[in-house]
């Protein structure tokens, strides 16, 4: 009997161990799940090892990496008001921030890391990836591989012709205004739950099959904002169809190489190797910052033009958005462009992801704020308000004029 008990304990221990990935000492304190299930209590470990917890493809680092210069300034005491007064340091503590970086004019001004995270970690993007897909759409448009944003999806890919989304224009998808009903409220088993099951969590996950199963009516396309991750999944398929390349390959050529990316990045895929598009891109904070720097510089970085200024302005300038997408119209206290969240001030906007992922960009002052968190709550309007106010205060602190 004693031998049976010992055998059972040993098997149970091995089974428990198999649920986690362990490379180094800190992984014993911050467990790394061997699954991309975001309901795990071990979010710190998962959100910095997501590429190991799910199938992924590699975006190779630049052949000529460019290190960001540093101009250290302690911004810990910078304060903002959002219901309560908080300092930057308090914001980090109260919002479960793992890493925070402030960049101005291409130089790292300040950075903070918690929970034994470090600047070489690959932080998962969640929906910040949507803005990356928008950038790739812009690159394909600049190259002439996409002829017009008003073209329907079906012009560039025939693989999802059974989907209602194949009839929708690229521009409507960029603005998340397909007119197709989709519920993404993170409050139970609604559309986003079943979409995620289809593309990454269920048996034999497939982006193409899941999109083809989306057969719904279209009403008032292009008129109303409705946040729907599926629409970015469709845009990713447009990029693949228009370029004849994978998202990872095209991103390496058009973005990671000219940015001077210092480290390989990884994008989560379905069971067939297709990038999910709507989320699960993984990169260092410095390389995220370089993407933002390029945008703040209206498409230029390291003396190279990466993206046209016209596309960036269309995508991010709140004044160029039609009715229904301007500030306080897309949603309360925000506007929406081409997969970017827009502030009231033109040229100030955010890339955002659940559980507290933010990249703030201010075109006028060339200020960048990168925040990666392991918050317990997926979506929180108060957390976003605090982050917007923090960015505003940081800009004022380092740009006193």
KEVEX-716351 format. One record per atom (N, C-alpha, C): x, y, z. Coordinates in steps of 0.1 Angstrom, whole numbers, padded with zeros to 4 digits, always signed. Each point is the difference from the previous one (the first is absolute). Layout:
N
XYZ
...
//
This chain:
401
+0008-0012+0000
-0008+0012+0000
+0009+0013+0000
+0010-0001+0008
+0009+0012+0001
+0007+0003-0013
+0003-0011-0007
+0007+0001-0013
-0010+0007-0011
-0013-0004+0001
-0010+0005-0009
-0002+0015+0003
+0000+0004+0013
-0001+0014+0003
+0012+0008-0005
+0012-0005+0002
+0012+0007-0005
+0000+0001-0015
-0005-0011-0007
+0000+0001-0015
-0010+0010-0004
-0012+0001+0007
-0010+0010-0004
+0005+0014+0002
+0007+0002+0011
+0006+0014+0003
+0010+0003-0011
+0008-0009-0004
+0010+0002-0010
-0006+0004-0013
-0010-0008-0004
-0007+0003-0013
-0007+0014+0001
-0006+0003+0011
-0007+0013+0002
+0010+0011-0001
+0012-0002+0006
+0010+0010-0001
+0005+0003-0014
+0002-0011-0007
+0005+0001-0014
-0011+0007-0009
-0013-0004+0003
-0011+0007-0008
+0000+0015+0003
+0002+0003+0013
-0001+0015+0003
+0012+0007-0007
+0012-0007+0001
+0012+0006-0006
-0002+0002-0015
-0007-0009-0007
-0002+0001-0014
-0009+0012-0004
-0007+0005+0009
-0009+0011-0003
+0008+0013+0000
+0012+0000+0003
+0008+0013+0001
+0014-0002-0007
+0005+0012-0005
+0013+0000-0007
+0009+0007+0010
+0012-0006+0001
+0010+0005+0010
+0014+0001-0007
+0005+0012-0001
+0013+0002-0006
+0010+0005+0010
-0005+0008+0010
+0010+0007+0009
-0007+0001+0014
+0008+0005+0009
-0004+0000+0014
-0013+0008+0002
-0002+0011-0007
-0012+0009+0002
-0013-0008-0004
+0002-0010-0009
-0012-0007-0004
-0006-0009+0011
+0007-0001+0011
-0005-0008+0011
-0009+0010+0009
+0003+0013-0001
-0008+0009+0008
-0011+0006-0009
+0002+0001-0013
-0011+0005-0009
-0001-0011-0010
-0010-0009+0003
-0001-0012-0009
-0004+0004-0014
+0005-0008-0009
-0003+0002-0015
-0009-0011-0005
-0013+0002-0002
-0009-0011-0004
+0004-0005-0014
-0002-0013-0002
+0002-0006-0013
-0013+0000-0008
-0007+0012+0000
-0013+0001-0007
-0002+0015-0001
-0006+0004-0011
-0003+0015-0002
-0013+0004+0006
-0006-0008+0009
-0013+0004+0006
+0002+0012+0010
-0006+0011-0004
+0003+0012+0008
-0008+0001+0013
-0008-0010+0003
-0007+0000+0013
+0009-0004+0011
+0012-0005-0003
+0010-0004+0010
+0003+0010+0010
+0002-0004+0013
+0004+0010+0010
+0015+0004-0002
+0007-0008-0009
+0015+0003-0002
+0002+0008-0012
-0006+0012+0001
+0001+0009-0012
+0014+0006-0003
+0007+0003+0010
+0014+0006-0001
+0008-0010-0009
+0001-0012+0004
+0008-0010-0007
-0005-0002-0014
-0014-0001-0002
-0005-0003-0013
+0002+0012-0009
-0003+0012+0005
+0001+0012-0009
+0014+0003-0005
+0010-0006+0006
+0014+0002-0005
+0006-0012-0006
-0009-0011-0002
+0005-0012-0006
-0011-0006-0009
-0009+0009-0005
-0011-0004-0008
+0004-0008-0013
+0011+0004-0006
+0005-0006-0012
+0004-0015+0002
+0003-0004+0013
+0003-0013+0003
-0013-0008+0004
-0010+0007+0004
-0012-0007+0005
-0010-0003-0012
+0003+0005-0012
-0009-0003-0011
+0009+0000-0013
-0006-0006-0011
+0008-0001-0012
+0002+0015-0005
+0012+0002-0005
+0004+0014-0004
+0010-0001-0012
+0000+0011-0007
+0010+0002-0011
+0009+0011+0004
+0012+0000-0005
+0011+0010+0004
+0000+0011-0010
+0002+0013+0005
+0003+0012-0007
+0015+0002+0003
+0008-0002-0009
+0015+0001+0003
+0004+0014+0002
+0009+0001+0010
+0005+0014+0003
+0008+0006-0012
+0002+0013+0001
+0007+0006-0011
+0014-0004-0002
+0004+0000-0012
+0014-0003-0003
+0010+0011+0004
-0006+0011+0003
+0008+0012+0005
-0008+0006+0012
+0001-0007+0012
-0008+0005+0012
+0005+0014+0004
-0010+0007+0004
+0003+0014+0005
-0004+0001+0015
+0010+0003+0008
-0003+0002+0015
-0005+0013+0002
-0010+0001+0009
-0006+0013+0003
+0010+0007+0010
+0003+0013-0002
+0008+0008+0009
-0008+0002+0013
+0007+0005+0010
-0006+0002+0013
+0003+0014+0005
-0010+0006+0006
+0001+0013+0006
-0008+0000+0013
+0006-0007+0011
-0007-0004+0012
-0007+0012+0007
-0013-0001+0003
-0007+0010+0008
-0010-0008+0008
+0000+0002+0014
-0009-0008+0008
-0013+0007+0000
-0010-0007-0005
-0014+0006-0001
-0009-0006+0010
+0005-0007+0010
-0008-0007+0010
-0010+0008+0007
+0003+0013+0002
-0008+0009+0007
-0010+0008-0008
+0000-0002-0013
-0009+0007-0009
-0014-0005+0004
-0009+0010+0002
-0014-0003+0005
-0010+0003-0011
-0012-0006+0001
-0011+0002-0008
-0013-0002+0009
-0011+0005-0005
-0013-0001+0007
-0010-0008-0009
-0005-0011+0006
-0011-0007-0007
-0008-0007+0011
-0010+0007+0005
-0007-0003+0012
+0008+0003+0013
+0012-0006+0000
+0010+0003+0011
+0013+0005-0006
+0008+0006+0008
+0013+0004-0004
+0010-0012+0001
+0008-0003-0010
+0010-0010+0000
+0013+0005-0006
+0011-0005+0005
+0012+0002-0006
+0003-0011-0010
+0010+0001-0009
+0004-0010-0009
+0003-0013+0008
+0008+0001+0011
+0003-0011+0008
-0012-0007+0005
-0010+0008+0005
-0012-0006+0005
-0008-0007-0011
+0000+0006-0012
-0007-0006-0011
+0006-0014-0003
+0013-0001+0000
+0006-0013-0002
-0005-0011+0010
+0000+0004+0012
-0004-0009+0011
-0015-0004-0001
-0009+0010-0002
-0014-0002+0000
-0006-0007-0012
+0008+0000-0011
-0005-0006-0012
+0008-0012-0005
+0007-0006+0010
+0007-0012-0003
+0009+0001-0013
+0007+0011-0001
+0009+0002-0011
+0013-0008+0002
+0003-0007-0011
+0013-0008+0000
+0011+0008-0005
-0002+0009-0010
+0010+0008-0006
-0006+0013-0005
+0008+0011+0002
-0004+0013-0005
+0012+0007-0006
-0001+0006-0012
+0011+0007-0006
-0005+0013-0006
+0007+0011+0002
-0003+0013-0006
+0012+0003-0009
-0004+0004-0013
+0010+0003-0010
-0004+0014-0005
+0010+0009-0002
-0002+0012-0007
+0011+0003-0010
-0003+0004-0012
+0010+0003-0010
+0009-0012-0002
-0005-0012+0001
+0008-0012-0002
+0009-0004+0011
-0001+0006+0012
+0008-0003+0011
-0009-0005+0012
+0005-0011+0007
-0007-0005+0011
+0002+0010+0012
-0011+0006+0004
+0001+0010+0011
-0001-0007+0014
-0009-0010+0001
-0002-0007+0013
-0006-0013-0003
+0003-0010+0008
-0006-0013-0001
+0000-0007+0014
-0011-0008+0002
-0002-0007+0013
-0004-0014-0003
+0005-0010+0008
-0005-0014-0002
-0003-0005+0014
-0010-0009+0001
-0005-0006+0012
-0001-0015-0002
-0002-0007+0010
-0003-0015+0000
+0011-0007-0007
+0013+0004+0002
+0011-0006-0006
+0000+0000-0015
-0007+0009-0006
+0001+0001-0015
+0012+0009-0003
+0004+0000-0013
+0011+0007-0004
-0001+0005-0015
+0008+0009-0004
-0001+0006-0013
+0002-0010-0012
+0006-0012+0003
+0001-0010-0011
-0012-0009-0001
-0009+0001+0009
-0012-0008-0001
-0009+0003-0012
-0006-0010-0006
-0010+0002-0011
-0014+0001+0007
-0006+0012-0001
-0013+0003+0006
-0011-0002-0010
-0010-0007+0003
-0011-0003-0009
-0008+0012-0002
-0005+0002-0012
-0007+0012-0004
-0015+0000+0003
-0006-0011+0000
-0015-0001-0002
-0004+0009-0011
-0009+0009+0001
-0006+0007-0012
+0009+0011-0005
+0011+0003+0007
+0009+0010-0007
+0005-0006-0013
-0001-0013-0002
+0003-0006-0013
-0009+0005-0011
-0012+0004+0003
-0009+0005-0010
+0006+0012-0008
+0007+0009+0008
+0006+0011-0006
+0012-0004-0009
+0007-0011+0004
+0010-0005-0009
-0005-0005-0013
-0012-0007+0000
-0006-0004-0013
-0004+0012-0008
-0005+0011+0006
-0003+0012-0007
+0013+0006-0007
+0011-0001+0007
+0013+0005-0006
+0003-0008-0012
-0002-0013+0001
+0003-0009-0012
-0009+0002-0011
-0013+0003+0003
-0009+0004-0011
+0005+0013-0007
+0004+0009+0008
+0006+0013-0006
+0012-0003-0008
+0008-0009+0004
+0012-0003-0008
-0003-0006-0013
-0010-0009+0000
-0005-0007-0012
-0007+0010-0010
-0007+0010+0006
-0006+0011-0007
+0011+0008-0007
+0010+0004+0008
+0011+0008-0006
+0007-0007-0011
+0001-0013+0001
+0007-0008-0011
-0009-0002-0012
-0013+0003+0001
-0009-0002-0011
-0005-0014+0000
+0003-0008+0010
-0005-0014+0000
-0015+0000+0004
-0004+0010+0008
-0014+0003+0002
-0003+0012-0008
-0009+0000-0009
-0003+0011-0009
-0008+0011+0007
-0010-0004+0008
-0008+0010+0006
-0006-0006+0013
-0001+0008+0011
-0006-0004+0012
-0015-0002-0001
-0005+0004-0011
-0015-0002-0002
-0003-0012-0008
+0011-0008-0003
-0002-0013-0007
-0006-0010+0010
-0008-0009-0004
-0005-0011+0009
+0011-0010+0002
-0001-0007+0011
+0010-0010+0004
+0002-0010-0011
-0011-0004-0007
+0001-0011-0010
+0009+0004-0011
+0004+0012-0002
+0009+0004-0011
+0014-0006+0003
+0003-0002+0013
+0014-0004+0004
+0001-0014+0005
-0011-0007+0003
+0001-0014+0005
-0013-0007-0003
+0001-0012-0005
-0012-0008-0003
-0002-0011+0011
+0009+0000+0009
+0000-0011+0010
-0012+0002+0010
-0006+0012+0001
-0011+0002+0010
-0012+0005-0007
-0002-0005-0013
-0012+0005-0008
-0013-0004+0006
+0000-0011+0009
-0013-0004+0006
-0003+0009+0012
+0009+0009+0004
-0002+0009+0011
-0007+0012-0004
-0009+0005+0008
-0007+0013-0003
+0011+0011+0000
+0011-0001+0007
+0010+0010+0000
+0007+0002-0013
-0001-0010-0009
+0007+0001-0013
-0006+0011-0009
-0013+0004+0004
-0007+0011-0008
+0003+0014+0005
+0007+0001+0012
+0002+0013+0007
+0012+0006-0006
+0001+0014+0000
+0011+0007-0005
+0011+0000+0011
+0013+0001-0004
+0011+0001+0009
-0001+0012+0009
-0005+0011-0005
-0001+0012+0008
-0010-0002+0012
-0011-0007-0003
-0010-0002+0010
+0005-0009+0011
+0008-0010-0004
+0007-0009+0009
+0010+0007+0009
+0008+0009-0006
+0009+0008+0007
-0007+0008+0011
-0011+0005-0003
-0008+0008+0010
-0009-0008+0009
+0000-0013-0002
-0009-0009+0007
-0014+0004-0001
-0004+0001-0013
-0013+0004-0003
-0006-0008-0012
+0002-0013+0001
-0005-0009-0011
-0015+0000-0001
-0007+0004+0011
-0015-0002+0000
-0004-0014+0003
+0009-0008+0004
-0003-0014+0003
-0001-0001+0016
-0010-0006+0005
-0002-0001+0015
+0011-0009+0006
+0007+0005+0010
+0010-0008+0007
+0001+0006+0014
-0001-0009+0010
+0000+0004+0014
+0013-0003+0006
+0007+0011+0005
+0013-0002+0007
+0000+0007+0013
-0006-0005+0010
-0002+0007+0013
+0007-0008+0011
+0007-0011-0003
+0007-0008+0010
-0009-0003+0013
-0012-0003-0003
-0009-0002+0011
-0007-0014+0000
+0007-0009-0007
-0005-0014-0001
+0002-0006-0013
-0008-0009-0004
+0002-0008-0012
-0008+0007-0012
+0006+0012-0004
-0006+0007-0011
+0009-0002-0012
-0001+0009-0010
+0007-0002-0013
+0015-0001+0001
+0006+0009+0009
+0014+0000+0001
+0005-0014+0006
-0008-0005+0009
+0004-0013+0006
+0000-0011-0010
-0010+0000-0009
+0000-0011-0010
+0010+0003-0011
+0003+0012-0003
+0010+0003-0010
+0014-0005+0005
+0003+0003+0013
+0013-0004+0005
+0000-0015+0001
-0011-0007+0003
+0000-0014+0000
+0003-0006-0014
-0005+0007-0010
+0002-0005-0014
+0014+0002-0005
+0006+0011+0004
+0013+0004-0006
+0012-0005+0008
-0002-0002+0013
+0012-0004+0008
-0002-0010+0012
-0012-0001+0005
-0002-0008+0012
-0006-0014-0002
-0008-0001-0011
-0006-0013-0002
+0009-0010-0007
-0006-0012-0002
+0008-0010-0008
+0001+0004-0014
+0012-0001-0005
+0004+0003-0014
-0005+0015-0004
+0005+0010+0008
-0004+0013-0003
+0003+0005-0014
-0009+0008-0006
+0003+0004-0014
-0007+0014-0002
+0009+0010-0004
-0005+0013-0003
-0010+0000-0012
+0004-0007-0010
-0007+0000-0013
-0014-0007+0002
+0000-0011+0007
-0013-0007+0002
-0009+0008+0009
+0006+0006+0010
-0008+0009+0009
-0006+0011-0007
+0008+0007-0008
-0006+0011-0008
-0010-0004-0010
+0001-0011-0006
-0010-0005-0010
-0013-0004+0007
+0001-0003+0013
-0012-0003+0007
-0008+0012+0005
+0006+0012-0002
-0006+0013+0004
-0009+0004-0012
-0012-0004+0000
-0010+0003-0010
-0012+0008+0006
+0001+0013-0001
-0010+0008+0006
-0004+0012-0009
-0011+0006+0004
-0005+0012-0009
+0009+0012+0003
+0000+0009-0010
+0008+0012+0000
-0010+0012+0000
+0001+0009+0009
-0009+0012+0001
+0008+0013+0003
-0002+0010-0009
+0007+0013+0002
+0015-0001+0001
+0006-0007-0010
+0015-0001+0001
+0006+0013-0001
+0011+0002+0009
+0008+0012+0000
-0006+0011+0008
-0012-0002+0006
-0007+0011+0007
+0003+0000+0015
+0002-0011+0006
+0000-0001+0015
+0011-0009+0005
+0007+0005+0010
+0011-0007+0006
-0005-0011+0009
+0005-0012-0002
-0003-0011+0009
+0013-0009+0002
+0006+0000+0011
+0012-0006+0002
-0001-0015-0002
+0007-0006-0009
-0001-0014-0004
+0013-0005-0004
+0007-0009+0008
+0013-0005-0004
+0000-0008-0013
-0011-0006-0003
-0001-0008-0012
+0003+0009-0012
-0002+0013+0000
+0002+0008-0012
+0015+0002-0002
+0008+0000+0011
+0014+0000-0002
+0006-0013-0006
-0007-0011+0005
+0004-0013-0006
-0002+0000-0015
-0011+0006-0005
-0002+0001-0014
+0010+0009-0007
+0004+0011+0007
+0010+0009-0006
+0014-0008-0001
+0003-0008+0009
+0012-0008-0001
+0000-0009-0012
-0012-0006-0003
-0001-0008-0012
+0001+0008-0013
-0004+0013+0001
+0002+0009-0011
+0015+0002-0003
+0007+0002+0011
+0015+0002-0002
+0006-0012-0006
-0004-0012+0005
+0006-0012-0006
-0003-0001-0015
-0013+0003-0003
-0004-0002-0014
+0006+0010-0009
+0001+0013+0005
+0005+0011-0009
+0015-0002-0002
+0007-0004+0010
+0015-0001-0001
+0005-0013-0004
-0008-0011+0002
+0005-0013-0003
+0010-0005+0010
+0000+0006+0012
+0010-0003+0011
-0007-0001+0013
+0006-0007+0009
-0006-0001+0013
+0002+0013+0007
-0008+0002+0011
+0001+0013+0008
+0014+0001+0005
+0005-0011+0006
+0014+0001+0006
+0010+0004-0011
-0001-0006-0011
+0010+0003-0011
-0001+0015-0004
-0012+0004-0003
-0003+0014-0005
+0004+0010+0011
-0003-0003+0012
+0003+0009+0011
+0016+0001+0002
+0007-0011-0002
+0014+0001+0001
+0006+0009-0010
-0005-0002-0013
+0005+0008-0011
-0004+0015+0001
-0012+0003+0004
-0005+0013-0001
+0001+0008+0013
+0002-0007+0011
-0001+0007+0013
+0012-0003+0008
+0002-0013+0004
+0011-0003+0009
+0014+0003-0005
+0002-0002-0013
+0013+0003-0006
+0003+0015+0000
-0008+0008-0006
+0003+0015+0000
+0000+0006+0014
-0008-0005+0009
+0000+0006+0013
+0013-0002+0008
+0008-0010-0004
+0012-0004+0007
-0004-0007+0013
-0010-0009-0002
-0005-0008+0012
+0012-0008+0006
+0001+0000+0013
+0011-0006+0007
-0002-0015+0003
-0012-0004+0001
-0003-0014+0003
-0010-0006-0009
+0000-0013-0002
-0010-0007-0007
-0014+0002+0007
-0010+0001-0008
-0014+0001+0006
-0007-0013-0005
-0011-0002+0006
-0008-0012-0003
-0015+0003+0000
-0007-0007-0010
-0014+0003-0001
-0008-0014+0001
-0009+0000+0009
-0008-0012+0002
-0008-0004-0012
-0001-0013-0003
-0006-0005-0012
-0011-0010+0004
-0008-0004-0010
-0010-0011+0001
+0007-0013-0002
-0007-0011-0001
+0006-0013-0002
+0005-0002-0013
-0003+0009-0010
+0005-0001-0013
+0012+0009-0003
+0004+0007+0010
+0012+0010-0001
-0004+0014-0005
-0013+0003+0000
-0004+0013-0004
-0001+0010+0012
+0006+0011-0001
+0001+0010+0011
-0015+0004+0003
-0002+0002+0014
-0014+0003+0004
-0004+0014-0004
+0010+0009+0000
-0003+0014-0004
-0005+0009+0010
-0011-0005+0007
-0007+0009+0010
+0008+0002+0013
+0010-0009+0003
+0007+0000+0012
+0012-0009+0000
+0006-0001+0012
+0011-0010+0002
+0013+0003-0008
+0003+0012-0003
+0013+0004-0004
+0009+0002+0012
+0013-0003+0000
+0008+0000+0011
+0014+0007-0003
+0003+0010+0007
+0013+0008-0003
+0005+0006+0013
+0012+0005-0001
+0006+0008+0011
-0007+0014+0000
+0001+0007+0012
-0005+0013+0001
+0008+0010-0009
+0013-0002-0001
+0008+0009-0009
-0005-0002-0015
-0003-0012-0004
-0004-0001-0014
-0014+0005-0002
-0009-0002+0010
-0013+0006-0001
+0002+0016-0001
+0009+0005+0008
+0002+0015-0001
+0005+0004-0013
+0008-0008-0007
+0004+0004-0014
-0011+0001-0010
-0010-0009+0002
-0012+0001-0009
-0007+0013+0003
-0001+0004+0013
-0007+0012+0003
+0008+0012-0005
+0013+0000+0001
+0009+0010-0004
-0002+0003-0015
-0001-0011-0008
-0002+0001-0014
-0013+0007-0003
-0010-0004+0007
-0013+0007-0001
+0000+0014+0003
+0006+0004+0012
+0001+0013+0004
+0008+0009-0010
+0010-0006-0007
+0007+0007-0010
-0006-0001-0014
-0013-0003+0000
-0008-0001-0012
+0006-0009-0011
+0005-0011+0005
+0004-0011-0009
+0015-0002-0002
+0008+0009+0006
+0014-0001-0002
+0008-0004+0013
+0010-0008-0002
+0009-0003+0011
+0013-0005-0005
+0011+0003+0007
+0013-0004-0004
+0003+0005-0015
-0005+0012-0003
+0002+0005-0014
-0007-0007-0011
-0010-0009+0004
-0007-0007-0010
-0015+0002+0001
-0007+0000-0011
-0014+0001+0000
-0006-0014+0000
-0008-0002+0011
-0006-0013+0002
-0014+0000-0005
-0007+0011+0003
-0015+0001-0003
-0003+0014-0005
-0009+0002-0009
-0003+0013-0005
-0007+0009+0011
+0004+0012+0000
-0006+0010+0010
-0015+0001-0002
-0005-0002-0013
-0014+0001-0003
-0008-0011+0007
+0005-0012-0001
-0007-0011+0007
+0000+0002+0015
+0011+0004+0006
+0000+0002+0014
-0010+0010+0004
-0001+0011-0007
-0009+0011+0003
-0014-0005-0001
-0003-0007-0010
-0014-0006-0002
-0003-0009+0012
+0010-0008+0004
-0002-0010+0010
-0001+0006+0014
+0006+0011+0003
+0002+0004+0014
-0005+0015+0003
-0003+0007-0010
-0004+0014+0002
-0015+0001+0003
-0004+0003+0012
-0014+0000+0005
-0008+0010-0009
+0006+0010-0005
-0007+0010-0008
-0004-0005-0014
+0007-0011-0004
-0003-0006-0014
-0010-0011+0001
-0005-0003+0011
-0010-0011+0001
-0014+0005-0003
-0008-0008-0006
-0014+0004-0003
-0009+0000+0013
-0012+0005-0001
-0009-0001+0011
-0002-0014+0004
-0001-0002+0013
-0001-0013+0006
+0013-0006+0005
+0011+0006-0004
+0013-0005+0003
+0009+0011+0007
-0005+0012+0001
+0007+0011+0006
+0000-0002+0016
+0008+0009+0006
+0001-0001+0015
-0014+0001+0006
-0003-0008+0010
-0013-0001+0007
-0011-0006-0009
+0003-0004-0012
-0010-0006-0008
+0002-0015-0002
+0012-0005-0003
+0003-0014-0001
-0004-0007+0013
+0005+0006+0011
-0004-0004+0014
+0002+0012+0008
-0005+0000+0013
+0001+0011+0008
+0015+0003+0003
+0004+0012-0002
+0014+0005+0003
+0011-0006-0009
-0004-0005-0012
+0010-0004-0009
-0006+0000-0015
+0009+0001-0009
-0003-0002-0014
+0007-0012-0006
-0003-0004-0012
+0006-0011-0006
+0004+0002-0014
+0012-0003-0004
+0005+0001-0013
+0002-0013-0007
+0011-0002-0006
+0003-0013-0007
+0007-0009+0010
-0008-0006+0009
+0005-0009+0011
+0009+0007+0010
-0003+0013+0002
+0007+0008+0010
-0011+0007+0008
+0002+0002+0014
-0009+0007+0008
+0005+0015+0001
-0009+0009-0003
+0004+0014-0002
-0004+0009+0012
+0009+0009+0004
-0003+0010+0010
-0006+0012-0007
-0004+0010+0008
-0007+0012-0005
+0010+0008-0007
+0013+0001+0004
+0010+0008-0006
+0005-0008-0013
+0000+0007-0011
+0005-0007-0012
+0015-0004+0001
+0003-0012-0005
+0013-0004+0001
+0004-0007+0013
-0010-0002+0009
+0002-0007+0013
-0009-0012-0001
+0005-0012+0002
-0008-0012-0002
+0007-0012+0007
-0007-0011+0001
+0004-0012+0007
-0002-0013-0008
+0010-0009+0002
-0002-0014-0003
-0004-0007+0014
-0010-0008+0000
-0005-0005+0013
-0003-0015-0001
+0002-0007+0012
-0003-0014+0001
-0006-0003+0014
-0007-0011+0001
-0006-0003+0013
+0010-0003+0011
-0004+0000+0012
+0008-0003+0012
+0011+0011+0001
-0002+0012-0006
+0009+0011+0003
+0012+0002-0009
-0002-0002-0013
+0011+0002-0010
-0003+0013-0007
+0010+0009+0000
-0002+0014-0006
+0013+0004-0007
-0001+0007-0012
+0010+0008-0005
-0006+0013-0004
+0004+0010+0007
-0004+0014-0003
+0009+0007-0009
-0005+0008-0009
+0008+0007-0010
-0004+0014-0001
+0009+0009+0001
-0003+0014-0002
+0009+0006-0011
-0006+0003-0011
+0007+0004-0012
+0007+0013+0002
-0006+0010+0007
+0006+0013+0001
+0013+0000+0008
+0000-0007+0011
+0012+0000+0009
+0009-0012-0002
-0004-0009-0008
+0007-0013-0003
+0002-0007+0013
-0010-0001+0008
+0000-0007+0013
-0007-0013-0001
+0006-0011+0005
-0006-0013+0000
-0001-0006+0014
-0011-0006+0003
-0002-0007+0012
-0004-0015-0003
+0009-0009+0005
-0003-0014-0002
-0003-0006+0014
-0011-0007+0001
-0004-0006+0013
-0005-0015-0003
+0006-0009+0007
-0004-0014-0001
-0004-0005+0014
-0012-0005+0002
-0005-0003+0013
-0005-0015+0000
-0002-0004+0013
-0006-0013+0002
-0012+0002+0010
-0009+0009-0004
-0011+0004+0008
-0010-0012+0001
-0008+0000+0010
-0009-0011+0002
-0013+0001-0009
-0003+0013-0003
-0012+0003-0008
+0003+0002-0014
-0007-0007-0009
+0003+0001-0015
-0002+0014-0005
-0012+0005+0002
-0004+0014-0005
-0005+0009+0011
+0006+0012+0001
-0003+0009+0011
+0001+0014-0005
-0011+0007-0001
+0000+0014-0005
+0007+0009+0009
+0000-0002+0014
+0007+0008+0009
+0015-0001-0002
+0005-0013-0002
+0014-0002-0002
+0004+0008-0013
-0008+0000-0010
+0004+0007-0012
+0000+0015+0002
-0010+0005+0008
+0000+0014+0003
+0012+0004+0008
+0004-0008+0009
+0012+0003+0008
+0012+0000-0009
+0001-0009-0009
+0012+0000-0009
+0000+0012-0010
-0011+0004-0005
-0001+0012-0008
+0005+0012+0008
-0005+0001+0012
+0004+0012+0009
+0015-0001+0003
+0005-0012+0003
+0014-0001+0003
+0008+0004-0012
-0003-0004-0012
+0007+0004-0012
+0000+0015-0002
-0012+0006+0003
-0001+0015-0001
+0010+0007+0010
+0001-0005+0012
+0008+0006+0010
+0015-0003-0003
+0003-0011-0005
+0014-0003-0004
+0004+0009-0012
-0008+0002-0009
+0003+0009-0011
+0003+0014+0005
-0009+0005+0009
+0002+0013+0006
+0013+0001+0008
+0004-0011+0007
+0011+0001+0009
+0013+0000-0008
+0001-0006-0011
+0013-0001-0008
-0001+0010-0012
-0011+0007-0002
-0001+0010-0010
-0006+0012+0006
+0007+0007+0009
-0007+0011+0008
-0004+0012-0009
+0005+0001-0012
-0004+0011-0008
-0014-0002-0005
//
